[in-house]
């Protein structure tokens, strides 16, 4: 079990590093192209790598969607999520965008109550509100309109991600992982491409290498995050998603010579602390449930 957990943790660390690299490329491309066009390039660049893997493993049947309506909903949510995040990293540092976006796991817990009928105790609600307070700390008006819009984009992206995560919980009951990834990329490319078409900016030849890297890093991240959840429980590997903040700070400093401000550190720290508490609380509740199920059996 320990070795499996370590494999899951290692896979999650690789996935987070790959996604951080992908986000840095999104930020670079967003400086030259409209957000919707960058979203189109992000989806289209990953599709050839995904299809190559499907062809190599002969998993064509797994591409068939079962719940088409939910795939379409997830495609729309993916469009909002990617567009909001790309706009956020265009005007904010990666670390600032991550700090706000990490409210998404708290929103997943909150949305699961009305949408999935799950129960959340008062301690977890307290953690959710603490995380939202952290976001409000970072969203406090600073007089910079572009920065405020970037923060709003990151928050909108987090809401869309949380709702998408809820849809994934339902989709996993009927559809394969390959199907969910494939149709997410197809619909993201199609929807964002239709919006971006009128204002499409010709892609410079020098940027095709970055776009190739975007697709490759996206697929690497997707592969390893899937492996992470296959080898270890979510409660074990989820805390390591927050290493994205470290990558964000490092990339910001190395590429753009920017470091997060005091407000971002304080608000982001509160969001991360609330998220880690939720993970710990979930793990404890699962252990208590397992113990209550096993204890009567041990008496016979």
C-alpha positions in Angstrom: 0.0 0.0 0.0 2.8 2.4 0.9 4.6 1.8 -2.4 1.4 2.3 -4.3 0.8 5.6 -2.4 4.3 6.7 -3.3 3.7 5.9 -6.9 0.5 8.0 -6.8 2.3 10.9 -5.1 5.2 10.8 -7.6 2.7 10.7 -10.5 0.8 13.7 -9.1 4.0 15.7 -8.7 4.9 15.0 -12.4 1.3 16.0 -13.4 1.4 19.2 -11.5 4.8 20.1 -13.0 3.6 19.4 -16.5 0.4 21.5 -16.0 2.4 24.4 -14.5 4.6 24.3 -17.6 1.5 24.3 -19.8 0.1 27.2 -17.9 3.3 29.2 -18.4 3.0 28.6 -22.2 -0.6 29.7 -22.1 0.6 32.9 -20.5 3.3 33.4 -23.1 0.8 32.8 -26.0 -1.9 35.0 -24.4 0.4 38.0 -24.8 0.1 37.6 -28.6 -3.3 36.0 -29.2 -6.8 36.4 -28.0 -7.8 34.2 -25.0 -10.4 32.2 -27.1 -7.8 31.5 -29.8 -5.3 30.3 -27.2 -8.0 28.0 -25.8 -8.6 26.6 -29.3 -4.8 26.0 -29.7 -4.7 24.4 -26.3 -7.4 21.8 -27.2 -6.3 21.2 -30.7 -2.6 20.7 -29.8 -3.4 17.9 -27.3 -5.7 15.9 -29.6 -3.0 14.4 -31.9 -1.1 13.1 -28.8 -4.3 11.6 -27.3 -5.3 9.9 -30.6 -1.8 8.6 -31.1 -2.0 6.9 -27.7 -5.5 5.5 -28.4 -4.3 4.1 -31.7 -1.2 2.6 -30.1 -3.2 0.8 -27.5 -6.1 0.0 -29.7 -8.7 1.7 -27.5 -10.9 3.2 -30.1 -14.1 1.8 -28.6 -13.5 3.7 -25.4 -14.0 7.0 -27.2 -17.7 6.4 -27.6 -19.7 8.8 -25.4 -22.6 7.5 -23.4 -24.1 10.5 -21.7 -23.8 13.0 -24.6 -25.7 15.8 -22.8 -23.3 15.8 -19.9 -20.3 15.8 -22.3 -21.8 18.9 -24.0 -22.3 20.6 -20.6 -18.8 19.8 -19.6 -17.6 21.2 -22.9 -19.3 24.6 -22.2 -18.0 24.6 -18.7 -14.5 23.8 -20.0 -14.8 26.7 -22.4 -15.6 29.1 -19.5 -12.9 27.6 -17.3 -10.1 27.8 -19.9 -11.1 31.2 -21.2 -11.3 32.6 -17.7 -8.0 31.1 -16.7 -6.1 32.2 -19.8 -7.3 35.8 -19.3 -6.3 35.5 -15.7 -2.7 34.4 -16.4 -2.5 37.0 -19.2 -2.8 39.9 -16.7 -1.8 38.2 -13.4 1.2 36.3 -12.3 0.9 32.5 -12.3 1.1 32.4 -8.5 -1.7 35.0 -8.1 -4.0 33.1 -10.6 -3.3 29.8 -8.8 -4.0 31.3 -5.4 -7.5 32.3 -6.5 -8.1 29.2 -8.6 -7.4 26.9 -5.7 -10.7 27.8 -4.2 -12.2 25.3 -6.7 -11.8 22.2 -4.5 -13.8 24.1 -1.7 -16.5 24.9 -4.3 -16.7 21.2 -5.3 -17.5 20.3 -1.7 -20.1 23.1 -1.5 -21.7 22.3 -4.9 -21.9 18.6 -4.0 -24.6 19.3 -1.4 -27.3 20.6 -3.7 -26.2 18.8 -6.9 -25.3 15.4 -5.6 -27.1 15.3 -2.3 -23.9 14.9 -0.2 -23.8 16.0 3.4 -21.2 18.5 4.7 -20.7 19.0 8.4 -20.3 22.4 10.0 -16.5 22.0 10.3 -16.2 21.6 6.5 -18.5 24.6 5.9 -16.3 26.6 8.2 -13.3 25.6 6.0 -15.1 26.6 2.8 -16.0 30.0 4.2 -12.4 30.5 5.4 -11.2 29.7 1.9 -13.7 32.2 0.4 -12.4 34.8 2.9 -8.9 34.2 1.5 -10.2 34.8 -2.0 -12.0 38.0 -0.9 -8.7 39.1 0.6 -7.0 38.8 -2.8 -10.0 40.3 -4.6 -10.1 43.5 -2.5 -10.1 46.4 -5.0 -6.6 47.7 -5.7 -7.4 50.4 -8.3 -6.0 48.3 -11.1 -8.9 47.5 -13.4 -7.0 44.9 -15.4 -5.8 43.1 -12.3 -9.4 43.1 -10.9 -10.7 41.6 -14.1 -7.9 39.0 -14.1 -8.9 37.9 -10.6 -12.5 37.8 -11.6 -11.4 35.6 -14.6 -9.6 33.2 -12.2 -12.6 33.0 -9.9 -15.0 32.4 -12.8 -12.6 29.7 -14.0 -12.6 28.1 -10.5 -16.5 28.0 -10.5 -16.6 26.4 -13.9 -13.9 23.9 -12.9 -15.9 22.9 -9.7 -19.1 22.4 -11.7 -17.2 20.4 -14.3 -15.7 18.2 -11.5 -19.3 17.5 -10.3 -20.3 16.5 -13.8 -17.2 14.2 -14.0 -18.3 12.4 -10.8 -21.6 11.5 -12.7 -19.9 10.8 -16.0 -17.4 8.2 -14.5 -20.4 6.0 -13.7 -21.0 5.4 -17.5 -18.1 6.8 -19.6 -14.4 5.9 -19.8 -11.6 8.3 -18.9 -10.4 8.3 -22.5 -13.9 9.3 -23.6 -14.1 12.1 -21.1 -10.7 13.5 -22.0 -11.3 13.2 -25.8 -14.7 14.8 -25.9 -13.5 17.6 -23.5 -10.7 18.5 -25.9 -12.9 18.2 -29.0 -15.7 20.4 -27.6 -13.2 22.9 -26.2 -11.5 23.2 -29.6 -14.8 23.5 -31.4 -16.6 25.9 -29.1 -13.6 28.2 -28.5 -12.7 28.0 -32.3 -16.2 29.2 -33.3 -15.9 32.2 -31.0 -12.3 33.0 -31.9 -12.8 32.6 -35.7 -13.8 36.2 -36.4 -10.8 37.7 -34.6 -8.3 35.0 -35.5 -4.7 36.1 -35.5 -2.4 34.3 -37.9 0.0 32.1 -35.9 3.6 33.1 -36.2 6.0 30.3 -37.3 8.1 30.9 -34.2 5.2 30.0 -32.0 4.5 26.6 -33.4 7.1 25.0 -31.1 5.4 26.6 -28.1 2.0 25.2 -29.3 3.5 21.7 -29.7 4.9 21.9 -26.2 1.4 23.1 -25.0 -0.2 19.9 -26.4 2.5 17.6 -25.2 2.6 19.0 -21.6 -1.2 18.9 -21.5 -1.3 15.2 -22.4 1.6 14.3 -20.0 -0.2 16.1 -17.2 -3.5 14.3 -18.0 -1.8 10.9 -18.2 0.0 11.3 -14.9 -2.9 12.8 -13.0 -5.0 9.7 -14.1 -2.1 7.4 -12.9 -2.0 9.3 -9.6 -5.7 8.6 -8.9 -5.3 5.0 -10.1 -2.5 4.2 -7.6 -3.5 6.1 -4.5 -6.6 7.5 -2.8 -7.6 11.1 -3.5 -7.0 12.0 0.2 -3.4 10.9 -0.1 -2.5 12.7 -3.4 -4.7 15.8 -3.4 -2.5 17.8 -1.1 0.3 17.6 -3.6 -1.8 19.5 -6.1 -0.9 22.6 -4.1 2.8 22.3 -5.2 1.5 24.1 -8.3 1.9 27.3 -6.2 5.6 26.6 -5.8 5.9 26.1 -9.5 4.0 29.3 -10.1 6.2 31.3 -7.9 9.4 29.7 -9.4 8.3 30.3 -13.0 7.1 33.8 -12.3 10.5 34.7 -10.8 12.6 32.9 -13.5 10.7 34.0 -16.6 9.0 37.3 -15.6 11.0 38.4 -12.5 7.8 38.7 -10.5 7.1 37.6 -6.9 3.7 37.4 -5.2 2.7 40.3 -3.0 1.8 40.2 0.7 -2.0 40.1 0.0 -1.6 37.2 -2.4 0.5 35.3 0.1 -2.0 35.9 2.9 -5.1 35.1 0.9 -3.5 32.2 -0.9 -2.2 30.7 2.3 -5.8 30.8 3.8 -7.2 29.1 0.7 -4.5 26.4 0.8 -4.9 25.9 4.5 -8.7 25.5 4.1 -8.2 23.0 1.3 -5.8 20.9 3.2 -8.1 20.9 6.2 -11.0 19.6 4.0 -8.7 16.8 2.7 -7.7 15.9 6.3 -11.3 16.0 7.4 -12.5 13.8 4.5 -9.7 11.3 5.3 -10.6 11.2 9.0 -14.4 10.7 8.3 -13.5 7.8 5.9 -11.4 6.2 8.6 -14.2 6.6 11.2 -16.7 5.1 8.8 -14.4 2.1 8.1 -13.8 1.6 11.8 -17.6 1.6 12.6 -18.2 -1.0 9.9 -15.4 -3.3 11.0 -16.0 -3.1 14.8 -19.3 -5.1 14.8 -17.8 -7.8 12.6 -14.8 -8.2 15.0 -17.2 -9.1 17.8 -18.3 -12.4 16.2 
